[in-house]
Structures are given as C-alpha cells and as structure tokens.
Amino acid sequence: MSVDTHTQSSATTGVSVPNAGSAGPGGGDDQRPRGPLSRLTVRGLGAAVPQALAPAVLAVLLIVFAVLSPSFLTADNLLGVLNQNALLLLAAVAMTVVVRAGGIDLSIGVAIDLAALTASALLADDYVAWVAIVGGLVVGLLVGAVNAFLIVVLRIRPFLATLSVWFIGGGVQQVATDGGSPIYLSRSSVPDEFAWLGAGTVLGVAAPIVVAVLVLIIVWAALERSRWGRVLTAAGEQPTATRISGRLAGTSMATAFIFAAGIAAIAGLILASRSQGFVANSGQLYVLDSIGAVFIGTTLSRTGRPNLFGTLVGVLIFALLTNGMNLIGLSFYWQGLARGVVLILILILGVLLARDRARKPLT
C-alpha cells in the first residue's frame, strides 16, 4: 500500500492531515522555532533585551547630543568628560564592591572627604608628599574599619551603620576645620608628586583617568578572578547558605567595606590634588550618583548582579548626560531632574522587560 509523503489519511474520517514538513497556509514551509536550538536562540534573544537597555540609552545620548552640539564628540570634550568624572568612577567602583557583598555604603563621601582633609592638612604643615598620601589612605581605611565593626561585630544594618558614620564624618570635618573653613594650599606648598595626581598626564592622558582605570582593572580581577571575589559574591547573594557552608561571610563583608573605603580614599587624594586643598563635604556629591550608576549597571547582568562593566556604563550615562546638557545650555536646575528621570526609566523598563520575558511562554 502506497503512502503519500505529504498527507496521512484518517481511517475513520477520511480527512487529510498535513505532516510536519508540509506547507503552511502561505504555501511556504512553517518557520516557527521547533527544535532545541531554535528555542535556545529565542530564549537568548529575549534575555538580551533587558541587558541591552543601558547600553542602548548610552548610544541614544551619544547620537542626540552629537546632533545638538557639534563639539560633543570631539576628542578634547570626551577626554575632558572622562577626567571630570574619574572621581565618580572611583566612588562607583567602591560602591560596587559593597553592593556586591550585599550591603550599601552611604559613607563613601566621608572616606573621600577625610582622606582629602588629612592630606591637605599634612601638606599645609609642610610634610612631604608620601606622608600626605599615606596619611590620607590610612584615614580613609579607618572609615571602612569603623563600618566593618558596626556591621559585622555589632550587627547593625549597613544602611543605618553607614548613615551614622556619614553624620559622624560630617561632624568631624566641621570640628577639624573650625566650622567647615576650607583649607587652601599655595602652589609652592604642593609637592610635584602630589600635584601629579590631579593635574599630571601619562602619554597625554590625564592622571585621574589613568588611576581610575587601573583601580577598575584591579578591582575587576579581585571580584571576578579571585577566591575572595567568589566568596564575597556568594555572601552577598546567599548569606545564610554561605555562613552554613563554612565560608566567612562576615569577614567578606568586613573586607568589602574596608576595600571600598580605600578606593574612596584614593578619590579623596585626587580631589585634594585637583582642588589644591579641602572643602568640607565635597565628597558627598559623588554618593548618590555612584549608587545610581551601580544599579543601572545591574541591568546588564542576567541575574541582577552588580558588575564593574555595568557600573562603568552607568557612570558614562551620567557623565555624558551632564556634559551634553551643559553644552546645549540647559539650566543647572533641570540637570538633576534629568538624571533622576533617566535612572528611574532604565530601572523600571529593565524590570518590566525582565518580567515580560519571564511570563512569555516559549513556543
């Protein structure tokens, strides 16, 4: 008995049923994904949509401001943007470490300020550059150690502990400077080695950019390629399981806050060098933007994990947005609003796209 290769006859109804390889209503082959490979392709494309959101916003900003301002995409302007935002990148890298560990650090600005205050005060008293640098780093690390003690030993929540250190640090600055009086350094009192941190260059690239990129690479290697980074990540994502399994979750959290404060102290030294002195609470300007950059960066991870590449994208979004608005003459009062709107849109759209992908059946 012969069998038609395109149809199968039903013994009871006589109705012809198309085989899987038959033509569809349009006369062509049915191209809907059916095999495991096609399903994986659809799933991969769907997963990439939320992760591509922040880079897409960055690309849109580049295009829009390039059209609105001819000087936006010039090399001088872009290098200037990177130089101006090197401190924000350092603060955001420090914040990434803490958030990766499952915490938050509102005292990043305090570490920046106290490092700048210490270095400036030592230079004003005619100490050599390396003493000022070491002194600033030590004081910054001390801020992290206080945070670690409050959070790990006394078990105070990171938000409340670092908020308390923020208030205390602000008070220390006021007391140490007689009510917040600035410290101004004359050019002759700033050693060349210290002045290089804020105004030097390496192969034509500003020193703050070089320092920030080096710190970024070192921290990336520590987080992604070391046992410490793996334990830190596990402690942040599953603290109970990490503690039960014998890993030192508390130690990881403590080192995260100390490490972050050290990075912030480097930013404080660059700030003191760049401004040739100290102005109280200058470091607080970087706290909120650094938090925003970190959480923009989490949208680049499929699991919502803080990551340094995503943080860098977040910093660039804020940096280019501010620079572009300045170039087109937008009022300063609108710039904070614009940053907030961009931040919340990225986060909301990222959440909505991720939920839509999770609800949508894969056929």
C-alpha positions in Angstrom: 0.0 0.0 0.0 1.4 3.3 -1.0 1.6 6.2 1.5 1.5 9.9 0.4 4.6 11.7 1.8 2.6 14.9 2.3 -0.6 13.7 3.9 -1.8 10.9 6.1 -5.4 9.7 5.6 -7.5 9.2 8.7 -9.1 5.7 8.7 -12.3 6.9 10.3 -12.9 10.3 8.8 -11.0 10.4 5.6 -9.6 13.8 6.4 -6.1 14.5 5.2 -3.8 15.8 8.0 -0.6 17.7 6.9 2.7 16.3 8.0 5.2 18.4 9.9 7.1 19.1 6.8 4.0 20.3 4.8 3.5 23.8 3.5 1.7 26.3 5.7 -1.3 28.5 4.7 1.0 30.7 2.7 2.4 27.9 0.7 5.9 28.1 2.3 7.4 25.9 5.0 6.4 26.7 8.6 9.4 28.6 10.0 8.3 28.7 13.7 11.1 27.5 16.0 10.5 23.9 16.9 13.9 22.3 17.8 16.0 22.8 21.0 18.5 25.0 19.1 15.7 27.4 18.0 14.3 27.5 21.5 17.6 28.4 22.9 18.0 31.1 20.3 14.7 32.7 21.2 15.4 32.4 24.9 18.9 34.1 24.4 17.4 36.9 22.4 14.7 37.5 25.0 17.2 37.5 27.8 19.4 40.0 26.0 16.7 42.7 25.7 16.8 43.9 29.3 20.6 43.7 29.4 20.9 45.9 26.3 18.8 48.6 27.8 21.5 50.7 29.5 23.9 50.5 26.5 21.1 51.5 24.2 20.4 54.6 26.4 24.1 55.4 26.3 24.1 55.1 22.4 21.0 57.3 22.2 22.7 60.0 24.4 25.7 60.0 22.1 23.6 60.4 19.0 21.3 63.0 20.4 24.0 65.3 21.8 26.2 64.8 18.8 23.4 66.2 16.7 22.6 69.1 19.1 26.2 70.1 19.8 29.0 69.8 17.2 31.6 69.9 19.9 30.2 66.9 21.8 32.0 64.1 20.1 35.4 65.8 19.8 38.3 64.1 21.4 39.0 67.0 23.7 35.5 67.1 25.0 35.3 63.3 25.6 38.6 63.2 27.4 37.5 66.2 29.5 34.3 64.3 30.4 36.4 61.3 31.5 38.8 63.4 33.5 36.0 65.3 35.2 34.2 62.0 36.2 37.2 60.0 37.2 36.3 60.6 40.9 32.7 59.5 40.2 34.0 56.3 38.6 36.2 55.6 41.7 33.3 56.2 44.0 31.1 53.9 41.9 33.7 51.2 41.8 33.9 51.4 45.6 30.1 51.2 45.9 30.0 48.2 43.5 32.2 46.2 45.9 29.9 46.9 48.8 26.7 46.3 46.9 28.2 43.1 45.5 28.7 42.0 49.1 25.0 42.6 49.9 25.4 46.0 51.6 25.2 49.7 50.9 27.6 52.4 51.9 26.4 56.0 52.5 29.8 56.9 54.0 31.8 56.7 50.7 31.7 60.5 50.7 33.1 60.6 54.2 36.1 58.5 53.2 36.7 60.8 50.3 36.4 63.9 52.4 38.5 62.7 55.4 41.3 61.5 53.1 41.3 64.9 51.3 41.3 66.7 54.7 44.1 64.7 56.1 46.3 65.1 53.0 45.7 68.8 52.8 46.3 69.4 56.5 49.6 67.5 56.3 50.8 69.4 53.2 49.8 72.7 54.9 52.1 71.7 57.8 54.9 71.1 55.3 55.0 67.3 55.3 56.4 65.6 52.2 54.0 64.1 49.6 54.3 60.5 50.5 53.4 61.2 54.2 50.3 63.1 53.0 49.3 60.3 50.7 49.8 57.5 53.3 48.0 59.6 55.9 45.0 60.1 53.6 44.8 56.4 52.8 45.1 55.4 56.4 42.3 57.7 57.5 40.1 56.5 54.6 40.7 52.9 55.5 39.8 53.8 59.1 36.3 54.8 57.9 35.9 51.4 56.4 37.1 49.7 59.5 34.5 51.6 61.6 31.8 50.5 59.2 33.0 46.9 59.3 33.0 46.9 63.1 29.4 48.3 63.3 28.1 45.9 60.7 29.9 42.7 61.3 30.6 42.8 65.1 27.7 44.8 66.4 25.4 43.5 63.6 23.9 46.9 62.7 22.3 47.1 59.3 24.6 48.5 56.6 22.2 51.4 55.8 22.0 52.5 59.4 25.6 52.0 60.2 27.0 53.9 57.2 24.4 56.6 57.7 25.7 57.1 61.2 29.2 57.2 60.0 28.1 59.8 57.4 26.8 62.1 60.2 29.8 61.5 62.4 32.2 62.2 59.5 30.4 65.4 58.7 30.8 66.5 62.3 34.5 65.6 62.3 35.1 67.8 59.3 33.3 70.7 61.0 35.3 70.3 64.2 38.6 69.9 62.4 38.2 73.0 60.3 36.6 75.3 62.8 33.1 75.1 61.4 33.9 74.0 57.8 36.6 76.5 56.8 38.3 75.5 53.6 42.0 74.6 53.5 43.7 76.4 50.6 47.2 75.3 49.6 49.6 77.6 47.7 51.2 76.1 44.6 54.6 76.2 46.3 53.4 74.1 49.2 52.1 71.3 47.0 54.9 68.8 46.0 55.1 67.9 42.4 54.4 64.2 43.2 51.1 65.1 44.9 50.2 67.7 42.2 50.6 65.0 39.6 47.6 63.1 41.0 45.2 65.8 39.9 46.9 67.5 37.0 49.6 65.2 35.7 49.4 63.1 32.5 50.5 59.7 31.2 51.1 59.6 27.4 48.8 62.6 27.1 46.0 61.1 29.2 45.1 62.8 32.4 46.4 61.1 35.6 42.9 60.8 37.2 41.7 58.8 34.2 44.8 56.5 34.4 44.4 56.0 38.1 40.6 55.3 37.9 41.1 52.8 35.0 43.9 51.0 36.9 41.8 50.7 40.0 38.9 49.5 37.9 41.0 46.7 36.4 42.5 45.7 39.8 39.0 45.5 41.4 37.6 43.6 38.4 40.4 41.0 38.8 39.8 40.8 42.5 36.0 40.3 42.1 35.9 38.1 39.1 39.2 36.1 39.3 40.0 35.5 42.9 38.6 33.3 45.7 37.9 36.4 47.7 35.7 37.7 45.0 33.8 34.4 44.7 33.2 34.2 48.5 32.2 37.9 48.5 29.7 37.4 45.7 28.3 34.3 47.4 28.0 36.0 50.7 26.1 38.9 49.1 23.7 36.7 47.2 23.1 33.9 49.7 24.5 35.0 53.1 22.8 32.3 55.1 23.9 29.5 52.9 27.4 30.9 52.7 27.6 31.0 56.5 26.2 27.5 56.9 28.7 26.1 54.4 31.6 27.4 56.4 32.6 30.3 54.3 33.4 33.5 56.2 30.5 35.7 55.1 31.2 38.2 57.9 34.9 38.5 57.0 33.9 39.0 53.4 31.5 41.8 54.3 34.2 43.5 56.6 36.9 43.4 53.9 34.4 44.8 51.3 33.8 47.9 53.4 37.5 48.4 54.1 38.4 47.8 50.5 35.7 50.3 49.3 36.9 52.9 51.8 40.4 52.5 50.5 39.2 53.2 46.9 37.3 56.2 48.1 40.4 57.5 49.9 42.3 57.4 46.5 39.5 59.6 45.1 39.9 61.9 48.1 43.6 62.3 47.4 42.9 63.1 43.7 40.3 65.6 44.8 42.7 67.3 47.2 45.4 67.5 44.5 43.0 68.8 41.8 41.5 71.5 44.0 44.8 72.2 45.9 43.1 72.0 49.2 40.0 70.8 51.0 36.4 72.0 51.1 34.1 70.3 53.6 31.6 67.7 52.4 32.8 67.8 48.8 32.9 64.0 48.6 29.1 63.8 49.4 28.5 65.0 45.8 29.5 61.6 44.5 27.5 59.3 46.7 24.0 59.4 45.1 25.4 59.3 41.5 27.6 56.3 42.4 24.6 54.4 43.8 22.6 55.2 40.7 25.5 54.1 38.4 25.8 50.8 40.3 22.1 50.0 40.0 22.0 51.0 36.3 24.8 48.5 35.9 22.8 45.7 37.5 20.5 45.8 34.5 23.4 44.4 32.3 23.5 41.3 34.4 21.0 38.5 33.7 20.8 37.8 37.5 20.8 41.5 38.5 24.4 41.2 40.0 26.4 44.4 40.4 29.3 44.3 38.0 32.0 46.7 37.0 31.3 46.9 33.3 27.7 47.8 34.1 28.9 50.4 36.6 31.1 51.9 34.0 28.2 52.2 31.6 26.1 53.8 34.4 28.9 56.4 35.1 29.2 57.2 31.4 25.4 57.7 31.1 25.5 60.3 34.0 28.7 61.9 32.7 27.6 62.3 29.1 24.1 63.4 30.1 25.6 66.2 32.3 28.1 67.2 29.7 25.6 67.2 26.9 23.1 69.3 28.9 25.9 71.8 29.7 26.9 72.1 26.0 23.3 72.8 24.9 22.9 75.4 27.6 20.3 73.5 29.7 19.8 75.1 33.1 21.6 73.5 36.0 18.3 73.2 37.9 17.0 70.8 35.3 20.0 68.6 35.2 19.3 66.7 38.5 15.8 66.1 37.3 17.0 64.7 34.0 19.5 62.4 35.7 16.7 61.1 38.0 14.3 60.6 35.2 16.9 58.6 33.1 17.8 56.5 36.1 14.2 55.6 37.0 13.3 54.9 33.4 16.2 52.5 32.9 15.4 50.7 36.2 11.6 50.5 35.5 12.0 49.4 31.9 14.6 46.8 32.9 12.2 45.3 35.5 9.2 45.4 33.1 11.2 43.8 30.3 12.5 41.1 32.6 9.0 40.3 33.9 7.6 40.2 30.4 10.3 37.8 29.3 9.6 35.6 32.3 5.8 35.5 31.7 6.0 34.9 27.9 5.8 31.2 27.0 8.5 29.8 24.8 6.8 28.1 21.8 
